[in-house]
Amino acid sequence: MELSSEEKTLGGLAHVAAIFGWIGVIANVILFVLYREKSKYVAGHSKQALGLSVISVVVSWVLGLFGAGSAGLLSIGSMGAAVGAALIIGLVSLAWGIVVLVLAIMAAMKGFKGEEHRYPLFGKAVNDIGGDKAA
């Protein structure tokens, strides 16, 4: 079955939305609900992108908690430890953002081309959610 240009565009845009944290979560939930019966291709891409969005938000939230904890070091008078911890958390957050950006761009390119995509590490698990093994 030939994919329409709309399906290819939505498949790619699902991954682009994943870059934007909570906006990506909301956009991909809506996209999945609207297209789960109409297009297995769009639903599969939106489900994968939703997985990336949720993981990205959770990791960012955890990193934020560690960052807030490092600020707590200031209250006990350890300026060096607080600055060191904040620097490490900042670098890890930057690296995480770059990883999410690269993964999403690579997946979006496949989506726009009409190719299937599954993220490494978590893509199979995300695919199995809901009992649908498509994509």
N, C-alpha and C positions, 0 to 999 in steps of 0.2 A: 504494500500500500504506500502510495506516494504521500509525503508530508507536504502540507500547505506552507506557504511562506509565513503565515500567521503562527503556525505551530513551531516552526524553526525560530522565529523571533521570540516567542514567549519562552521557549526552551532556553535560549541564551539569556534573556532578561531575568529569568528566575535566578540564575547564578550571579548576575550583576547585582541584584537586590540583596543577595547574601552578604555583600560587603558592608552593608549599612546596618548591621546589628539587629535591633528590635524591629526596625522598618522591614528588614529582610524576612524576619520571622512572620510578621503580619502579612506582608505581600505574598509570601509563598504559601501560607495557610489558605489565603483567599484563592490564589491561583490553583492550588491543589483541589480545593472544594469545587471550584467552578469547572475544572477540566477533568476530574477523575473519571467521569463517564464519557466525556466527549473525545478525549485524546489521551491514550496511555503514554504517548511520547511527552506531552506537556506535564502530565501528572507525575511521570517518573523523574523528569528534570526538576520539577518543583519540590518533590519529596527529597531528592538528593540535596538541593540547595537549602531546604528547610533544615536538614541535618547539619549542614555546615553553619547555618545561621545560629542554631540553638547551641552548638558546641562553642562557637565564637563568643556568644553572649555569656555563657557560663564561664569560660576561661577568662574573659575580660573581667567579669564580676569577681572571680577568685583573685586575680591579680590586683584588682582594686582593693580588696580586703587586705591583702598583704601590704599594699602601699599605705593604707590607712594605719595598719599596725606599725609600719616603720615610722610614721609620724608620731605614734605613741611613745617611741623611744626618746623623743625630744622631752617629753614630760618627766622622764626619769633622769634627764641631764646627759644623755649620751649623744652628743651632736655628731660625732664621727660615725657612729653606728647608724644613726638615722639617715645621714647623707649617703653612706655606702649602701644601705638597704634600698633607699629611694632610687639610687642610680641603677642598681641591679634590676629592680622591678621595672623601671623605665625602659631599660634595654630589652628585657624579656618581653615587655608589652609591645615595643616597637617590632621586635622579631616576629612575635605572634601576628601582628597586623600585616606584616609583609607576607607571611605564610598564607594567611587567609586571602589576601589580595591575589597572590599568584595562583593559588588553587582555584579561586573563583574565576579568574580570567581564563585559565586553561579550560575549565569546564564550560564557560560561556562560549568560547570559540567552537567547541564541539557542538554545543546546543544550536548555535547559529548555522552551523554546517549541516545539521540534521543527523548528527551522530549521537549514539547513546553514550552516557557517561556515568561512571560510578567512582566516587571519591575513594582514595586509598584508606585503609584502616577501618573506616566506619561505614563505607558505602554499602556493603553487603547487608550489614545489620539494619541500616536505614531502609534498604530495599525490602527486607522481610517484614517490616512493621506494617500491619494492616492486612497481612496475608497475601498481598499482591506481589508476585515475583517479577513483574515487568520492570524494564529498564535495567 
